Amino acid sequence: MFTKAAVELSAQDDQVASTVAAAFESMQTHYGACIADAQAAGEIDAAADAGSLGAFFVALIEGMSTLGGSGVPRATLLDIGLTSMAAIPITELGREHLGTDDGDWT
């Protein structure tokens, strides 16, 4: 819903456009900070661009929200989410931390 409103209203109102841009930037910053924390912990490759991955996940999550709101099956959304994890250059330590009693999360 946020994405739909953002697209429709931003084109008509500069204040809305500014607010929407700030919201997306904030989300990107938070996701990027999570990636950077994982890099500092040795769970994600330090060479990865945390900001770009943050932007990727904003786009991914907003897109999945739109798809989910339009009735795309849960199984499809799950496939999209799992596929997106391939974009994260997870280290061996990161894989160990993501494991479960049932095995690797992938």
Biopython code that builds the backbone (N, CA, C, O; Angstrom):
import numpy as np
from Bio.PDB.StructureBuilder import StructureBuilder

atoms = [
    (1, "MET", "N", (0.826, -1.182, 0.000)),
    (1, "MET", "CA", (0.000, 0.000, 0.000)),
    (1, "MET", "C", (0.880, 1.259, 0.000)),
    (1, "MET", "O", (0.591, 2.231, -0.698)),
    (2, "PHE", "N", (1.954, 1.221, 0.793)),
    (2, "PHE", "CA", (2.862, 2.358, 0.842)),
    (2, "PHE", "C", (3.434, 2.637, -0.532)),
    (2, "PHE", "O", (3.515, 3.789, -0.958)),
    (3, "THR", "N", (3.829, 1.586, -1.222)),
    (3, "THR", "CA", (4.440, 1.762, -2.534)),
    (3, "THR", "C", (3.450, 2.364, -3.518)),
    (3, "THR", "O", (3.798, 3.261, -4.286)),
    (4, "LYS", "N", (2.216, 1.874, -3.495)),
    (4, "LYS", "CA", (1.198, 2.391, -4.409)),
    (4, "LYS", "C", (0.947, 3.872, -4.134)),
    (4, "LYS", "O", (0.916, 4.682, -5.060)),
    (5, "ALA", "N", (0.771, 4.219, -2.882)),
    (5, "ALA", "CA", (0.556, 5.614, -2.523)),
    (5, "ALA", "C", (1.771, 6.461, -2.892)),
    (5, "ALA", "O", (1.637, 7.583, -3.379)),
    (6, "ALA", "N", (2.946, 5.910, -2.653)),
    (6, "ALA", "CA", (4.179, 6.635, -2.966)),
    (6, "ALA", "C", (4.254, 6.968, -4.445)),
    (6, "ALA", "O", (4.583, 8.094, -4.816)),
    (7, "VAL", "N", (3.954, 6.009, -5.273)),
    (7, "VAL", "CA", (4.040, 6.210, -6.719)),
    (7, "VAL", "C", (2.986, 7.203, -7.191)),
    (7, "VAL", "O", (3.282, 8.125, -7.951)),
    (8, "GLU", "N", (1.768, 7.007, -6.736)),
    (8, "GLU", "CA", (0.681, 7.856, -7.218)),
    (8, "GLU", "C", (0.787, 9.295, -6.718)),
    (8, "GLU", "O", (0.589, 10.230, -7.494)),
    (9, "LEU", "N", (1.092, 9.482, -5.460)),
    (9, "LEU", "CA", (1.085, 10.823, -4.883)),
    (9, "LEU", "C", (2.379, 11.594, -5.113)),
    (9, "LEU", "O", (2.364, 12.822, -5.190)),
    (10, "SER", "N", (3.494, 10.884, -5.223)),
    (10, "SER", "CA", (4.783, 11.573, -5.401)),
    (10, "SER", "C", (4.828, 12.364, -6.696)),
    (10, "SER", "O", (5.462, 13.417, -6.758)),
    (11, "ALA", "N", (4.174, 11.877, -7.713)),
    (11, "ALA", "CA", (4.173, 12.567, -9.000)),
    (11, "ALA", "C", (3.357, 13.859, -8.948)),
    (11, "ALA", "O", (3.513, 14.734, -9.800)),
    (12, "GLN", "N", (2.486, 13.974, -7.939)),
    (12, "GLN", "CA", (1.588, 15.132, -7.863)),
    (12, "GLN", "C", (1.970, 16.142, -6.791)),
    (12, "GLN", "O", (1.512, 17.284, -6.829)),
    (13, "ASP", "N", (2.800, 15.740, -5.838)),
    (13, "ASP", "CA", (3.055, 16.604, -4.685)),
    (13, "ASP", "C", (4.523, 16.495, -4.276)),
    (13, "ASP", "O", (4.991, 15.424, -3.889)),
    (14, "ASP", "N", (5.241, 17.615, -4.367)),
    (14, "ASP", "CA", (6.671, 17.611, -4.042)),
    (14, "ASP", "C", (6.939, 17.255, -2.586)),
    (14, "ASP", "O", (7.935, 16.598, -2.284)),
    (15, "GLN", "N", (6.070, 17.676, -1.688)),
    (15, "GLN", "CA", (6.259, 17.362, -0.262)),
    (15, "GLN", "C", (6.100, 15.858, -0.020)),
    (15, "GLN", "O", (6.863, 15.257, 0.736)),
    (16, "VAL", "N", (5.106, 15.265, -0.665)),
    (16, "VAL", "CA", (4.930, 13.817, -0.558)),
    (16, "VAL", "C", (6.141, 13.107, -1.152)),
    (16, "VAL", "O", (6.651, 12.148, -0.572)),
    (17, "ALA", "N", (6.594, 13.573, -2.294)),
    (17, "ALA", "CA", (7.761, 12.958, -2.944)),
    (17, "ALA", "C", (8.974, 13.006, -2.024)),
    (17, "ALA", "O", (9.718, 12.030, -1.927)),
    (18, "SER", "N", (9.174, 14.120, -1.356)),
    (18, "SER", "CA", (10.299, 14.270, -0.439)),
    (18, "SER", "C", (10.164, 13.327, 0.754)),
    (18, "SER", "O", (11.142, 12.705, 1.171)),
    (19, "THR", "N", (8.961, 13.221, 1.299)),
    (19, "THR", "CA", (8.709, 12.338, 2.440)),
    (19, "THR", "C", (8.915, 10.875, 2.049)),
    (19, "THR", "O", (9.503, 10.100, 2.804)),
    (20, "VAL", "N", (8.434, 10.512, 0.884)),
    (20, "VAL", "CA", (8.579, 9.136, 0.399)),
    (20, "VAL", "C", (10.052, 8.810, 0.178)),
    (20, "VAL", "O", (10.518, 7.737, 0.558)),
    (21, "ALA", "N", (10.782, 9.739, -0.436)),
    (21, "ALA", "CA", (12.210, 9.514, -0.670)),
    (21, "ALA", "C", (12.947, 9.332, 0.657)),
    (21, "ALA", "O", (13.816, 8.467, 0.776)),
    (22, "ALA", "N", (12.600, 10.145, 1.650)),
    (22, "ALA", "CA", (13.239, 10.029, 2.966)),
    (22, "ALA", "C", (12.906, 8.689, 3.620)),
    (22, "ALA", "O", (13.762, 8.088, 4.269)),
    (23, "ALA", "N", (11.674, 8.221, 3.453)),
    (23, "ALA", "CA", (11.277, 6.933, 4.038)),
    (23, "ALA", "C", (12.052, 5.793, 3.394)),
    (23, "ALA", "O", (12.557, 4.912, 4.090)),
    (24, "PHE", "N", (12.149, 5.804, 2.066)),
    (24, "PHE", "CA", (12.903, 4.750, 1.388)),
    (24, "PHE", "C", (14.385, 4.820, 1.745)),
    (24, "PHE", "O", (15.030, 3.788, 1.929)),
    (25, "GLU", "N", (14.921, 6.020, 1.843)),
    (25, "GLU", "CA", (16.321, 6.177, 2.226)),
    (25, "GLU", "C", (16.565, 5.653, 3.639)),
    (25, "GLU", "O", (17.589, 5.024, 3.907)),
    (26, "SER", "N", (15.627, 5.912, 4.534)),
    (26, "SER", "CA", (15.740, 5.416, 5.904)),
    (26, "SER", "C", (15.732, 3.888, 5.939)),
    (26, "SER", "O", (16.530, 3.267, 6.642)),
    (27, "MET", "N", (14.820, 3.291, 5.170)),
    (27, "MET", "CA", (14.776, 1.829, 5.116)),
    (27, "MET", "C", (16.080, 1.275, 4.559)),
    (27, "MET", "O", (16.627, 0.308, 5.088)),
    (28, "GLN", "N", (16.579, 1.895, 3.482)),
    (28, "GLN", "CA", (17.835, 1.446, 2.880)),
    (28, "GLN", "C", (18.979, 1.559, 3.877)),
    (28, "GLN", "O", (19.820, 0.665, 3.970)),
    (29, "THR", "N", (19.008, 2.646, 4.612)),
    (29, "THR", "CA", (20.061, 2.852, 5.609)),
    (29, "THR", "C", (20.002, 1.776, 6.689)),
    (29, "THR", "O", (21.033, 1.233, 7.087)),
    (30, "HIS", "N", (18.802, 1.470, 7.159)),
    (30, "HIS", "CA", (18.656, 0.444, 8.201)),
    (30, "HIS", "C", (19.060, -0.938, 7.699)),
    (30, "HIS", "O", (19.768, -1.669, 8.391)),
    (31, "TYR", "N", (18.613, -1.296, 6.497)),
    (31, "TYR", "CA", (19.011, -2.589, 5.938)),
    (31, "TYR", "C", (20.521, -2.638, 5.717)),
    (31, "TYR", "O", (21.172, -3.641, 6.011)),
    (32, "GLY", "N", (21.067, -1.542, 5.194)),
    (32, "GLY", "CA", (22.512, -1.476, 4.982)),
    (32, "GLY", "C", (23.277, -1.619, 6.285)),
    (32, "GLY", "O", (24.327, -2.260, 6.323)),
    (33, "ALA", "N", (22.756, -1.022, 7.360)),
    (33, "ALA", "CA", (23.407, -1.140, 8.668)),
    (33, "ALA", "C", (23.371, -2.584, 9.168)),
    (33, "ALA", "O", (24.327, -3.053, 9.786)),
    (34, "CYS", "N", (22.286, -3.275, 8.906)),
    (34, "CYS", "CA", (22.215, -4.700, 9.294)),
    (34, "CYS", "C", (23.254, -5.514, 8.535)),
    (34, "CYS", "O", (23.912, -6.384, 9.105)),
    (35, "ILE", "N", (23.397, -5.224, 7.246)),
    (35, "ILE", "CA", (24.412, -5.909, 6.437)),
    (35, "ILE", "C", (25.799, -5.584, 6.986)),
    (35, "ILE", "O", (26.630, -6.480, 7.134)),
    (36, "ALA", "N", (26.056, -4.316, 7.288)),
    (36, "ALA", "CA", (27.362, -3.905, 7.823)),
    (36, "ALA", "C", (27.648, -4.585, 9.157)),
    (36, "ALA", "O", (28.784, -4.981, 9.415)),
    (37, "ASP", "N", (26.637, -4.724, 10.005)),
    (37, "ASP", "CA", (26.812, -5.438, 11.275)),
    (37, "ASP", "C", (27.203, -6.893, 11.024)),
    (37, "ASP", "O", (28.078, -7.436, 11.700)),
    (38, "ALA", "N", (26.551, -7.511, 10.054)),
    (38, "ALA", "CA", (26.875, -8.902, 9.729)),
    (38, "ALA", "C", (28.278, -9.002, 9.131)),
    (38, "ALA", "O", (28.979, -9.990, 9.356)),
    (39, "GLN", "N", (28.687, -7.994, 8.378)),
    (39, "GLN", "CA", (30.053, -7.971, 7.851)),
    (39, "GLN", "C", (31.056, -7.865, 8.992)),
    (39, "GLN", "O", (32.065, -8.571, 9.005)),
    (40, "ALA", "N", (30.782, -6.994, 9.941)),
    (40, "ALA", "CA", (31.682, -6.825, 11.093)),
    (40, "ALA", "C", (31.775, -8.104, 11.917)),
    (40, "ALA", "O", (32.804, -8.379, 12.535)),
    (41, "ALA", "N", (30.705, -8.877, 11.924)),
    (41, "ALA", "CA", (30.692, -10.141, 12.668)),
    (41, "ALA", "C", (31.313, -11.276, 11.861)),
    (41, "ALA", "O", (31.449, -12.392, 12.361)),
    (42, "GLY", "N", (31.693, -10.992, 10.602)),
    (42, "GLY", "CA", (32.299, -12.018, 9.762)),
    (42, "GLY", "C", (31.300, -12.944, 9.095)),
    (42, "GLY", "O", (31.678, -13.999, 8.586)),
    (43, "GLU", "N", (30.026, -12.562, 9.092)),
    (43, "GLU", "CA", (28.982, -13.429, 8.539)),
    (43, "GLU", "C", (28.687, -13.150, 7.064)),
    (43, "GLU", "O", (28.170, -14.008, 6.349)),
    (44, "ILE", "N", (29.024, -11.940, 6.624)),
    (44, "ILE", "CA", (28.855, -11.546, 5.222)),
    (44, "ILE", "C", (30.195, -11.016, 4.734)),
    (44, "ILE", "O", (30.903, -10.324, 5.466)),
    (45, "ASP", "N", (30.535, -11.341, 3.505)),
    (45, "ASP", "CA", (31.798, -10.920, 2.901)),
    (45, "ASP", "C", (31.983, -9.410, 3.055)),
    (45, "ASP", "O", (31.107, -8.628, 2.686)),
    (46, "ALA", "N", (33.106, -9.020, 3.590)),
    (46, "ALA", "CA", (33.401, -7.610, 3.849)),
    (46, "ALA", "C", (33.476, -6.785, 2.564)),
    (46, "ALA", "O", (33.310, -5.566, 2.610)),
    (47, "ALA", "N", (33.720, -7.420, 1.431)),
    (47, "ALA", "CA", (33.831, -6.699, 0.164)),
    (47, "ALA", "C", (32.469, -6.325, -0.423)),
    (47, "ALA", "O", (32.401, -5.539, -1.368)),
    (48, "ALA", "N", (31.407, -6.868, 0.116)),
    (48, "ALA", "CA", (30.071, -6.580, -0.403)),
    (48, "ALA", "C", (29.709, -5.120, -0.117)),
    (48, "ALA", "O", (30.125, -4.564, 0.900)),
    (49, "ASP", "N", (28.951, -4.513, -0.994)),
    (49, "ASP", "CA", (28.498, -3.133, -0.821)),
    (49, "ASP", "C", (27.215, -3.149, 0.011)),
    (49, "ASP", "O", (26.137, -3.456, -0.499)),
    (50, "ALA", "N", (27.343, -2.818, 1.288)),
    (50, "ALA", "CA", (26.204, -2.882, 2.219)),
    (50, "ALA", "C", (25.079, -1.943, 1.781)),
    (50, "ALA", "O", (23.902, -2.283, 1.910)),
    (51, "GLY", "N", (25.434, -0.773, 1.268)),
    (51, "GLY", "CA", (24.408, 0.166, 0.817)),
    (51, "GLY", "C", (23.610, -0.367, -0.365)),
    (51, "GLY", "O", (22.388, -0.227, -0.413)),
    (52, "SER", "N", (24.306, -0.977, -1.313)),
    (52, "SER", "CA", (23.616, -1.554, -2.475)),
    (52, "SER", "C", (22.726, -2.719, -2.062)),
    (52, "SER", "O", (21.610, -2.862, -2.560)),
    (53, "LEU", "N", (23.220, -3.544, -1.157)),
    (53, "LEU", "CA", (22.380, -4.639, -0.670)),
    (53, "LEU", "C", (21.177, -4.095, 0.096)),
    (53, "LEU", "O", (20.085, -4.656, 0.012)),
    (54, "GLY", "N", (21.368, -3.019, 0.834)),
    (54, "GLY", "CA", (20.247, -2.392, 1.526)),
    (54, "GLY", "C", (19.188, -1.919, 0.543)),
    (54, "GLY", "O", (17.994, -2.130, 0.758)),
    (55, "ALA", "N", (19.626, -1.279, -0.539)),
    (55, "ALA", "CA", (18.698, -0.819, -1.574)),
    (55, "ALA", "C", (17.994, -2.002, -2.237)),
    (55, "ALA", "O", (16.795, -1.946, -2.510)),
    (56, "PHE", "N", (18.744, -3.063, -2.490)),
    (56, "PHE", "CA", (18.175, -4.270, -3.083)),
    (56, "PHE", "C", (17.038, -4.814, -2.223)),
    (56, "PHE", "O", (15.977, -5.169, -2.736)),
    (57, "PHE", "N", (17.267, -4.877, -0.910)),
    (57, "PHE", "CA", (16.248, -5.448, -0.043)),
    (57, "PHE", "C", (15.052, -4.529, 0.145)),
    (57, "PHE", "O", (13.942, -5.012, 0.373)),
    (58, "VAL", "N", (15.247, -3.215, 0.056)),
    (58, "VAL", "CA", (14.085, -2.317, 0.062)),
    (58, "VAL", "C", (13.221, -2.616, -1.165)),
    (58, "VAL", "O", (12.006, -2.784, -1.055)),
    (59, "ALA", "N", (13.864, -2.680, -2.336)),
    (59, "ALA", "CA", (13.132, -2.962, -3.571)),
    (59, "ALA", "C", (12.456, -4.326, -3.507)),
    (59, "ALA", "O", (11.303, -4.477, -3.912)),
    (60, "LEU", "N", (13.169, -5.303, -3.002)),
    (60, "LEU", "CA", (12.626, -6.653, -2.906)),
    (60, "LEU", "C", (11.399, -6.701, -1.992)),
    (60, "LEU", "O", (10.357, -7.235, -2.372)),
    (61, "ILE", "N", (11.524, -6.152, -0.815)),
    (61, "ILE", "CA", (10.441, -6.231, 0.156)),
    (61, "ILE", "C", (9.235, -5.420, -0.294)),
    (61, "ILE", "O", (8.096, -5.862, -0.143)),
    (62, "GLU", "N", (9.478, -4.239, -0.844)),
    (62, "GLU", "CA", (8.348, -3.446, -1.345)),
    (62, "GLU", "C", (7.671, -4.165, -2.512)),
    (62, "GLU", "O", (6.445, -4.172, -2.615)),
    (63, "GLY", "N", (8.467, -4.764, -3.384)),
    (63, "GLY", "CA", (7.890, -5.528, -4.491)),
    (63, "GLY", "C", (7.102, -6.734, -4.012)),
    (63, "GLY", "O", (6.023, -7.023, -4.529)),
    (64, "MET", "N", (7.639, -7.437, -3.024)),
    (64, "MET", "CA", (6.928, -8.593, -2.481)),
    (64, "MET", "C", (5.632, -8.159, -1.796)),
    (64, "MET", "O", (4.624, -8.862, -1.865)),
    (65, "SER", "N", (5.663, -7.015, -1.145)),
    (65, "SER", "CA", (4.456, -6.490, -0.507)),
    (65, "SER", "C", (3.380, -6.214, -1.550)),
    (65, "SER", "O", (2.207, -6.530, -1.351)),
    (66, "THR", "N", (3.793, -5.626, -2.653)),
    (66, "THR", "CA", (2.850, -5.349, -3.735)),
    (66, "THR", "C", (2.288, -6.646, -4.301)),
    (66, "THR", "O", (1.082, -6.774, -4.512)),
    (67, "LEU", "N", (3.169, -7.599, -4.543)),
    (67, "LEU", "CA", (2.713, -8.884, -5.075)),
    (67, "LEU", "C", (1.778, -9.587, -4.100)),
    (67, "LEU", "O", (0.730, -10.101, -4.493)),
    (68, "GLY", "N", (2.161, -9.607, -2.832)),
    (68, "GLY", "CA", (1.323, -10.250, -1.824)),
    (68, "GLY", "C", (-0.042, -9.600, -1.728)),
    (68, "GLY", "O", (-1.056, -10.282, -1.579)),
    (69, "GLY", "N", (-0.064, -8.273, -1.815)),
    (69, "GLY", "CA", (-1.330, -7.551, -1.758)),
    (69, "GLY", "C", (-2.208, -7.777, -2.970)),
    (69, "GLY", "O", (-3.417, -7.553, -2.920)),
    (70, "SER", "N", (-1.603, -8.219, -4.057)),
    (70, "SER", "CA", (-2.387, -8.475, -5.271)),
    (70, "SER", "C", (-2.794, -9.935, -5.397)),
    (70, "SER", "O", (-3.376, -10.340, -6.404)),
    (71, "GLY", "N", (-2.487, -10.726, -4.371)),
    (71, "GLY", "CA", (-2.979, -12.098, -4.359)),
    (71, "GLY", "C", (-2.015, -13.165, -4.834)),
    (71, "GLY", "O", (-2.414, -14.315, -5.016)),
    (72, "VAL", "N", (-0.748, -12.812, -5.041)),
    (72, "VAL", "CA", (0.231, -13.827, -5.435)),
    (72, "VAL", "C", (0.314, -14.872, -4.319)),
    (72, "VAL", "O", (0.349, -14.509, -3.144)),
    (73, "PRO", "N", (0.347, -16.151, -4.664)),
    (73, "PRO", "CA", (0.368, -17.202, -3.638)),
    (73, "PRO", "C", (1.581, -17.105, -2.704)),
    (73, "PRO", "O", (2.667, -16.683, -3.103)),
    (74, "ARG", "N", (1.363, -17.500, -1.478)),
    (74, "ARG", "CA", (2.418, -17.496, -0.460)),
    (74, "ARG", "C", (3.638, -18.290, -0.922)),
    (74, "ARG", "O", (4.773, -17.881, -0.676)),
    (75, "ALA", "N", (3.416, -19.405, -1.581)),
    (75, "ALA", "CA", (4.523, -20.244, -2.052)),
    (75, "ALA", "C", (5.411, -19.468, -3.031)),
    (75, "ALA", "O", (6.633, -19.615, -3.014)),
    (76, "THR", "N", (4.799, -18.652, -3.875)),
    (76, "THR", "CA", (5.572, -17.844, -4.816)),
    (76, "THR", "C", (6.406, -16.814, -4.067)),
    (76, "THR", "O", (7.576, -16.602, -4.386)),
    (77, "LEU", "N", (5.796, -16.171, -3.064)),
    (77, "LEU", "CA", (6.532, -15.188, -2.272)),
    (77, "LEU", "C", (7.680, -15.843, -1.522)),
    (77, "LEU", "O", (8.756, -15.259, -1.395)),
    (78, "LEU", "N", (7.459, -17.041, -1.029)),
    (78, "LEU", "CA", (8.520, -17.779, -0.342)),
    (78, "LEU", "C", (9.664, -18.078, -1.308)),
    (78, "LEU", "O", (10.833, -17.919, -0.956)),
    (79, "ASP", "N", (9.329, -18.510, -2.525)),
    (79, "ASP", "CA", (10.363, -18.765, -3.536)),
    (79, "ASP", "C", (11.157, -17.499, -3.846)),
    (79, "ASP", "O", (12.379, -17.552, -3.979)),
    (80, "ILE", "N", (10.478, -16.378, -3.960)),
    (80, "ILE", "CA", (11.159, -15.112, -4.234)),
    (80, "ILE", "C", (12.112, -14.779, -3.082)),
    (80, "ILE", "O", (13.265, -14.410, -3.305)),
    (81, "GLY", "N", (11.619, -14.913, -1.855)),
    (81, "GLY", "CA", (12.451, -14.619, -0.688)),
    (81, "GLY", "C", (13.684, -15.502, -0.612)),
    (81, "GLY", "O", (14.790, -15.023, -0.361)),
    (82, "LEU", "N", (13.488, -16.791, -0.830)),
    (82, "LEU", "CA", (14.627, -17.711, -0.773)),
    (82, "LEU", "C", (15.609, -17.450, -1.910)),
    (82, "LEU", "O", (16.822, -17.531, -1.715)),
    (83, "THR", "N", (15.098, -17.140, -3.083)),
    (83, "THR", "CA", (15.965, -16.834, -4.222)),
    (83, "THR", "C", (16.787, -15.582, -3.946)),
    (83, "THR", "O", (17.958, -15.509, -4.316)),
    (84, "SER", "N", (16.176, -14.605, -3.301)),
    (84, "SER", "CA", (16.881, -13.350, -3.025)),
    (84, "SER", "C", (18.070, -13.553, -2.089)),
    (84, "SER", "O", (19.018, -12.768, -2.116)),
    (85, "MET", "N", (18.028, -14.572, -1.282)),
    (85, "MET", "CA", (19.121, -14.814, -0.349)),
    (85, "MET", "C", (20.429, -15.118, -1.072)),
    (85, "MET", "O", (21.507, -14.965, -0.498)),
    (86, "ALA", "N", (20.337, -15.549, -2.329)),
    (86, "ALA", "CA", (21.542, -15.819, -3.111)),
    (86, "ALA", "C", (22.322, -14.533, -3.393)),
    (86, "ALA", "O", (23.498, -14.589, -3.753)),
    (87, "ALA", "N", (21.675, -13.379, -3.233)),
    (87, "ALA", "CA", (22.349, -12.102, -3.468)),
    (87, "ALA", "C", (23.288, -11.729, -2.331)),
    (87, "ALA", "O", (24.118, -10.831, -2.478)),
    (88, "ILE", "N", (23.163, -12.406, -1.210)),
    (88, "ILE", "CA", (23.986, -12.081, -0.042)),
    (88, "ILE", "C", (25.224, -12.967, -0.047)),
    (88, "ILE", "O", (25.107, -14.192, -0.002)),
    (89, "PRO", "N", (26.407, -12.366, -0.102)),
    (89, "PRO", "CA", (27.631, -13.169, -0.081)),
    (89, "PRO", "C", (27.956, -13.632, 1.356)),
    (89, "PRO", "O", (28.798, -13.056, 2.045)),
    (90, "ILE", "N", (27.264, -14.676, 1.765)),
    (90, "ILE", "CA", (27.397, -15.176, 3.129)),
    (90, "ILE", "C", (28.696, -15.967, 3.265)),
    (90, "ILE", "O", (29.035, -16.787, 2.410)),
    (91, "THR", "N", (29.408, -15.707, 4.344)),
    (91, "THR", "CA", (30.651, -16.433, 4.611)),
    (91, "THR", "C", (30.333, -17.785, 5.235)),
    (91, "THR", "O", (29.184, -18.079, 5.566)),
    (92, "GLU", "N", (31.361, -18.593, 5.387)),
    (92, "GLU", "CA", (31.181, -19.895, 6.028)),
    (92, "GLU", "C", (30.655, -19.718, 7.454)),
    (92, "GLU", "O", (29.775, -20.460, 7.891)),
    (93, "LEU", "N", (31.192, -18.737, 8.175)),
    (93, "LEU", "CA", (30.701, -18.461, 9.525)),
    (93, "LEU", "C", (29.229, -18.080, 9.496)),
    (93, "LEU", "O", (28.446, -18.531, 10.333)),
    (94, "GLY", "N", (28.859, -17.253, 8.535)),
    (94, "GLY", "CA", (27.461, -16.867, 8.395)),
    (94, "GLY", "C", (26.574, -18.067, 8.144)),
    (94, "GLY", "O", (25.483, -18.168, 8.705)),
    (95, "ARG", "N", (27.036, -18.979, 7.301)),
    (95, "ARG", "CA", (26.253, -20.203, 7.033)),
    (95, "ARG", "C", (26.096, -21.039, 8.300)),
    (95, "ARG", "O", (25.029, -21.596, 8.557)),
    (96, "GLU", "N", (27.145, -21.121, 9.072)),
    (96, "GLU", "CA", (27.059, -21.863, 10.337)),
    (96, "GLU", "C", (26.023, -21.233, 11.255)),
    (96, "GLU", "O", (25.250, -21.937, 11.905)),
    (97, "HIS", "N", (26.008, -19.914, 11.307)),
    (97, "HIS", "CA", (25.073, -19.214, 12.190)),
    (97, "HIS", "C", (23.633, -19.314, 11.718)),
    (97, "HIS", "O", (22.706, -19.206, 12.520)),
    (98, "LEU", "N", (23.437, -19.521, 10.411)),
    (98, "LEU", "CA", (22.091, -19.634, 9.856)),
    (98, "LEU", "C", (21.554, -21.065, 9.889)),
    (98, "LEU", "O", (20.378, -21.297, 9.611)),
    (99, "GLY", "N", (22.398, -22.000, 10.222)),
    (99, "GLY", "CA", (21.962, -23.395, 10.248)),
    (99, "GLY", "C", (20.941, -23.655, 11.342)),
    (99, "GLY", "O", (20.836, -22.909, 12.316)),
    (100, "THR", "N", (20.210, -24.708, 11.159)),
    (100, "THR", "CA", (19.228, -25.154, 12.157)),
    (100, "THR", "C", (19.493, -26.615, 12.465)),
    (100, "THR", "O", (20.384, -27.235, 11.884)),
    (101, "ASP", "N", (18.714, -27.154, 13.377)),
    (101, "ASP", "CA", (18.819, -28.582, 13.666)),
    (101, "ASP", "C", (18.494, -29.419, 12.446)),
    (101, "ASP", "O", (18.911, -30.572, 12.337)),
    (102, "ASP", "N", (17.737, -28.818, 11.521)),
    (102, "ASP", "CA", (17.342, -29.513, 10.292)),
    (102, "ASP", "C", (18.361, -29.334, 9.176)),
    (102, "ASP", "O", (18.202, -29.907, 8.098)),
    (103, "GLY", "N", (19.405, -28.546, 9.419)),
    (103, "GLY", "CA", (20.436, -28.323, 8.411)),
    (103, "GLY", "C", (20.474, -26.869, 7.987)),
    (103, "GLY", "O", (19.848, -26.007, 8.605)),
    (104, "ASP", "N", (21.216, -26.612, 6.926)),
    (104, "ASP", "CA", (21.406, -25.278, 6.382)),
    (104, "ASP", "C", (20.049, -24.702, 5.962)),
    (104, "ASP", "O", (19.179, -25.433, 5.489)),
    (105, "TRP", "N", (19.876, -23.406, 6.135)),
    (105, "TRP", "CA", (18.615, -22.737, 5.797)),
    (105, "TRP", "C", (18.319, -22.725, 4.309)),
    (105, "TRP", "O", (17.172, -22.534, 3.904)),
    (106, "THR", "N", (19.358, -22.930, 3.481)),
    (106, "THR", "CA", (19.124, -22.904, 2.045)),
    (106, "THR", "C", (18.573, -24.236, 1.616)),
    (106, "THR", "O", (18.299, -24.440, 0.433)),
]
sb = StructureBuilder()
sb.init_structure("model")
sb.init_model(0)
sb.init_chain("A")
sb.init_seg("    ")
for serial, (resi, resn, name, xyz) in enumerate(atoms, 1):
    if name == "N":
        sb.init_residue(resn, " ", resi, " ")
    sb.init_atom(name, np.array(xyz, "f"), 0.0, 1.0, " ", f" {name:<3s}", serial, name[0])
structure = sb.get_structure()
